């Protein structure tokens, strides 16, 4: 059921660059490494999309907040905006949770800051004492907050949510865009921070910490029907981001095809492949841009779809066959992993291929079929991993390669399986059944690994086993999101019930404030 398929609930009461300009380099593209010339080995539905589209900013840093004495009430995906995304999804099946995502947005409005020029921003922690290293949330975290305002507006039509999102988009464009004239036109870039005159390398590959996040955020603003002046600036910025990505890409011809990649800034021989930090996180928003701006083309003929397809061709080249399917090196920072999570595992990469199949069917059916092969392979890897004889009844440890949350944990693995089942189900009913079994298995594995307390479910933090983490990437809100999506798809009351029990723990932690609710990130693990 999509947000538009049930009556929208009433909203709550009102609350008060510096680019490198590098041209295409000629290093080789092969296997695990890039440039050595040898093999060394991502409410929220847009068309067929699940909440993948709004999984952005999942890893925005909360460093500097943990030492704060007492609860830290955070504004980003580790606090309020993470609650919004999770509860928006759950409330489609359980409308009684509407007041909490609305409350989180109302609180975010109440704690928004404006500088003398009218720029809108939020601090990471609203409770940090004077002298504590709290700071304005970075650009990636700001994007996630903005996107949650647009998501809330689409759900219930509250104009305050749309206006806040558009004001924050103007801030991104007017205060933090870094522009440079190039041979292809004006290129746009952003850094991670708000610091004036920042000369650090700009954001590049990836979604949570990359330009993919900016593209999706600006597209959300574009679809929110801004005034003509902002719409024109958004169009300029989206073209400028495409120019940036084109100029900073490394290209290599392989027969008649062109492979596109963005090596890491720290190591030009490594190309990360996952959603949060790598190729997949750029492919998905580029394909969305191709659908919304089919007329967009640079002077050299580059289009959003051609750049995305070149990146998909690189991912095809880098794929490794294992367990009957595919896995990729450097899904996040490390050469090998068994991670099936969305942000830093096979799910995000597989979803990029699935979208490649959907977007290219009309233009290049042969390439679309090849994309589906790799999307299916990513799903097969997850299914076979979950079907193996050594799968535990409980997760061995919180977080990490087989832990909680949507980014690197089990809760994120089901997204790709759900979307794959939708695409292949009628043609491959036996495989679709295996996918459904695996989706349910992921949910039950998370449930079995949780701790029951006061009628709720909680999961230990992945880095500190004696506390509960509300964060979206590896914490409670991510579990709510994953269980809610799986439960709705399977029409499984057990999974929906578990999502509600995890959500109920978060509800118990809610503190009325600012015409809504605020949420602290960390809580002691119940004894």
N, C-alpha and C positions, 0 to 999 in steps of 0.2 A: 504494500500500500504506500503510495507516495503522499507527500504532504498535501497535495491538492485533492486527494481522493476522500478526505474527510473534512468536515466543517472546521474552519480555522477557529481556534479558541480566541476569546477576547484577550487583548494584551493587558498586562498588569497596570496598576496606577502609575501615572507619570512620576518620574523621579527628577528630583531636581538634577664629477669623477675623473677620477683620473684613470683612464683606460690605458692598457698597454699598447693597444693598436697593433698587436702582432698579426701578421698575415699568416696564411696557411703554411704550416711547416711541412717538410717532406719526410719526416720520420716514418718508419714502418708502423703498421697496425696489426698486431697479431697476438693471439693467445692472452696470457695473463698480463704481459707488459706491453708498453706502448713505446715504440721507437727503437727496438732492438733488432727488428728484422727477422725474428725467429720465435717459434712457440716455446714458451717456458712453462708452460704448464704440464605507489598513490595511489527533506528536507533536502537532502543533499544530492538527490538524484538529478542527473542531467541526461536525459534520454535513458540509456541502459545503465548509467553509472550508479553504484552504491555510494555510501558516504566517502568513498575514495576522493571525490572531487574536493572536498573540504578538509581532507587530512593534510594540513599544511602547518608549518611551524611546530612540529611535534617535539623537536629536540631543542627548542630555544632554551638558552642556559639559565639555570637558577643559581649559578655559582655566586657566592657572596651572600646568599640568603640564609643558608643553613645555620651559620653561627648566631643568627639573630635569636635573642632570648625570648621565649614565648612564641606563640603561633605567628607565622608570616602569611599575611593575606595577599595572595599574588593575583595579578591581573592577566597573566599570559596563559598558555596551554597547561601550565602546572597548577593553575588555580581557576579563575573565573571563566576564561574562554574555553578551557578544557571541559568544564561542567556544561557549558552551553552546547558544545558539539555532541557530547554523550547524551544529554537529557533531551535534546531535540530529536535524536534518533529513537530513544526509548519511548518518548511521549507519543509517537505514532501508534504504538500498541497500548500505551498506558497514559492517557491524557492527564491523569492526576499529577504527573511530573512536569506539566507545562509551567507551573508557577516558579519552578526552580531555574529553568533556563532563562525565563523572563526576568526573574529576580537577579540573576547574575548579570544580565545585560543592563538592568536598571542600576545596579551597583556600579558597573563600569562607567555608565554615564555620570554618576554622582562623583566619581573620583578622577574623571578626566581633567587634565591640566591644559591651559592655554598660555602660550608665551605672548609677548607684547605684539607680535606680528599676527597673532591669531592661530598659530600652529597648534595642533591638537596632539597630545601625547599622554602616555601613562607611565607611572613608575612601576618597577617590578614588584616591589613590596610597598604597600600603603601604610605599613605599621613600623617600618624601620626607624629606630631612634636617630636623633641627630648625630652625625658622624659615622653612622653605619654605612657600609658601601652599597647602599641601594642606588639605583640609577634608572634612567628612562629605559623602558624595554627596547631592545634592538629592533632593527628593521624587520627581520624575519618574524619575530614575535608580534610586532605591530600588525603585520599582514594577517596573522591568524585572528587577532582581535577584530580587525576590520571585517574579515570574511564572516565571522560569527554574527556581526551586526546585520550584514546583508542576508544571511541565512534566517535570522530571526524575523527580518522584515518580510521575506518571502513567505514565511509561515503564517504570520498573523497580520501583516499590513500596517504595523505601528510605524508612522512616519518618523518618529524620533530615531528609530533604529537605522532607517535609510539615511536620514540627515547626518547622523553621527558617522556612519560609514563613509559617506561622500565627503564630509569635512576632513576626515582622516586621510582619505585618498588625496585630497587637495594638498594636505600637509606633505605626503610622500612626494608629490610632484613638484611643489613649489619650494620646499625647503631642503629636500634630501636627494633629488636627482642630480647626477653629475653628467654633464653633456660635453661632447667633443665632436667637432666637424671631421668627417672622414671622407674618403673617396666615394663611399656609398651613401653619404648623407650624415645627419646628426645622430650620433650614437648616444644611448642612455645607459647609465650604470648607477648602482647603489652600493654602499658599503654595508657592513653589519650594524654600524653604530649611528648615533646622532651627532657625533662630535663635529664641530665646525672645522672646516679645512682639513678633514680627514684625508690622509694620503695612503691609507692601507689599501691593498689590492681589493678591487670590487668583488661583489658576489659573482659567482659563475655557475658551474654545473650544480645540479641537485635542486630539490624543492624546498625542504624545510630550511636549509641554509643557502639557497641558491636563487638564481634568477627565475626559476620555475615558479617560485612562490610569488614573486612580483608580478609575473605575467597573469597568473590566476587571479590575484587580487585586483589588478587593473581591469581584467575582463569582468569580474564581478561588478566593479564600479560602472563599467561600460554598459552592462546589462541592466543596471539599476536606473537607467534613463536619466542621466545627469543633464544639466543645462548645456546649451550649445558650446559655450566656451570650454567647459570641462571636458565635454565629449571630444572636441578637437584636440585638446591637450593629451587626452588619453590615447587617441589615435596616433599622435606624434610619438608618445612614449612607447607604445607597443611596437611601432616601426623601429624606433631607436633601440629597443631591446633586441629585436631581430637582427639589426645591424651589429650590435655588440656581440651577440652569439656567433654571427657569421665571421666577423673579423678575428675573434679569439679562438675559433675552431681550428683544429688540425685536420686536414683532409688528405685522403689517399685514394687513388684510383685502384679499383680491383675489377679488371675487365671493363665492362661498360658501366659498372656501378661506382659510386663514390661513397667511401666510408667516412663518417664524421665523428670526431671525439673531442672532448675537452679534458686534457690531462690535469691532474691536481696541481695546485700552485706550488706545493712543497716538493713534489717529485714529478717532473715532466715525463718520466717513463711509466707512470702508473695512471690508469684511467679507472676511476671508481664507477661501478655499474648500477648501484642501487637507486632507490627513490630519494631518500633524504639528502644524499650528498653527490649523486652521480647522474649518469646518462638518463636513466628512466625518469628522474624527476624533472628533466628538461623536455623529454619527448612528450609526456602527457599534456602539459600546457601548450606546447607548440601545436599539437594536433587539435586541441580545443580552439586555439587562435586561427588555425586553418579553416575550421568550420564556421567561425563567427566572422572572419575577415577573408573570404575566399579571393578577394581582389588584391590582397596585399602581396607585392612583389618588389624586390630590391632591384637596383640598376643592373646587377650582374645576373639577374634571373632567379635568385634565391627566393623561395617562398617558405612559409612556416612548415608546410608539409614536406618539401624537399629536404629541409634541414632535419626534421624529425625522422624522415625515412633513412637518411644517411646515418643517423645515430642508431636506428634500429638495425641497420646492416652491420654496424660495428658490433652491436650486442650479439647478433647472429654469429659473427666470427669469433667472439670471445667465449661463447657458450661451451660448457663442458658436459658431456653426456655422463650421467650416473644414475643409478637406481631406476633405469628405464626412462628417465626424463632429462631435464636440463637444470644445471646450477651454474652460477657465474662467479668468477673471481672478483675480489675487491667489491663485494656488495656494500661493504662499509669498512674501509680502512685496511682490513686484513685480507690475505690472499685466499683463504679458504674459510668456509662456514657451512653450517647446516641450518641456517636461519631461514624460516619460512615466513617471517614477519613481513608487514607491508613496507615499513620505512627502510629497513636495512637488510631485506632478505629477498627471496625469490618471488614473493607475492607482488611486490611493486613492479618488478621487471616483467613478470608475466602479464600484469595488467597493461603495461605499455605496449606489449605485443598484441594483446587483445584489442586495444584501441586502434593500433596500427591496422589490424585486420578490418575493423569496422569502418575506419575513415577511408581506406584505400580500395574498398571493394568496387566502387564505381570507376575509379581512375586507373587502377592497376591490379586487376584480379589475380594475376600470377603472384605478385608481391604480397598481396593480402593473404593468399593461401599460405605463403611461406611464413608470414607473421603468425597465423593461427597455429602452425606447426610448433613454433617456439612457445606460444602461450599455453598450448595444450601440454607441452613438455614440462613447463614449470609446474603446472597443476599435477601432472603425473608424478613428478619428483616428490611433491608434498604428500600425495596420496600414498605412495609407496613407503615414504619415511614413516608415516603414521600407521601403516599396516604391517610394519616389520615386527619380528618376534621380540625385539628388545624394547618396545615402547612401554614405558612405565605406567603404572596406574595413577601415579601422581608425578607432577613435575619435580625433577630432582632438586632444583634450586630456583629461587625466584630470579626473574630477569634473564639476561643473557640470551644465548642462542635458542633456548627452549623455554622461555619464561612467560611472564604475563605482559599485558599491554598490546597495543596495536603496532608499535614501531618495530621492535626487534623480538616480539614475543608471540605466544600462541594465539592471542586474540586477533592479531592481524592476519594470520594465515588463511582464515576462512574467506576473506574478501575475494581473492582471486578464484577460489573454488566455486563460490556462488556465481560469479559472473561467467566463469567457464561453463558451468552447468546450464546457465541460461542460453548460451550460444550453441553448445553441442548436444543439449539434452534430447531434442527430437531425432537427431541423426544417430546418436550413440546412446541409447537408453541404458545400456549396461554400465558404460563409463559414468553416466550421470548419476546412477545409483551409488557407485563407488564414491563419487564426489560428495553426495549427500551424507553418506555414512561417515566420511572423513570430517565434514563440517560439524556433524553432531559429536564426533569423537573429540575434536578440539574443544568444543564447549564443555563437554563432560570432564575433560582433563583439567581444564581451568577450575571448574567447580570442585573437583576432588582435591585440588591443591590448595583451596582456600580454607580459611579458619572461620568457624561459625561463632558469632557472638551477638547476644541480645537480638536474635532474630534476623541478623544481617550476615553478610559474607565479606571478609576482608582478605587481602593478599599481602604478604610481607614485601617491603621495598627490596629491590634487587641488590642494592649496595649496603643496606643497613637492615638486617633481618628483624630488628626489634621495633620497627616503626612501620606505619602505613603511609603510602605515598599516593596523593590524589592525582598525580600527573597523567596526562593523556598518553605519553609515549610508552612508559613502562608501568603505569600505575592504575588506580581504581577507575578513573573515568575512561581509560582505554579499554578496561575489561567490560564496563557497562556498554560501551559502543560495540565491541566485538560480539558480546552475547546477544545484544538486542538485534543486531543485523542478522545473525545466524538464526535466532529464534523466530524472527518474522519470516525469513525465507523458508524455513522448514515448517512453519506453523507449529512450533514446538513449545508447549506451555512450560515445560521444565526449564528450558533455556531462558525464556522470557521471565519466568519466576526468579531465576538466579540473577538475571540482570537487575531486576527490581530489588533483590536483597542486597546486591552490591551498591546500588543507588541509594538504598535506605541508610546505609552507613554514612554515605556522603550527606544525605539529608539531615541525619542526626548531628552532623558537624557544621551545618549551615548556621550562620550568625546574621540576624536581621540587621541591615545597615543600608543607608542611602536609598530607601524606598524599594529595597530588594534584599538580596542575600550576598554575603561574602563567604569565602571558603579558604581555610588555611591549607597549605600543601601537606605538611607532615603531622602525624599523630602517633602517639605511642601504640605499639601493637597490644591489643587487649590480651590480658593474661588468661 
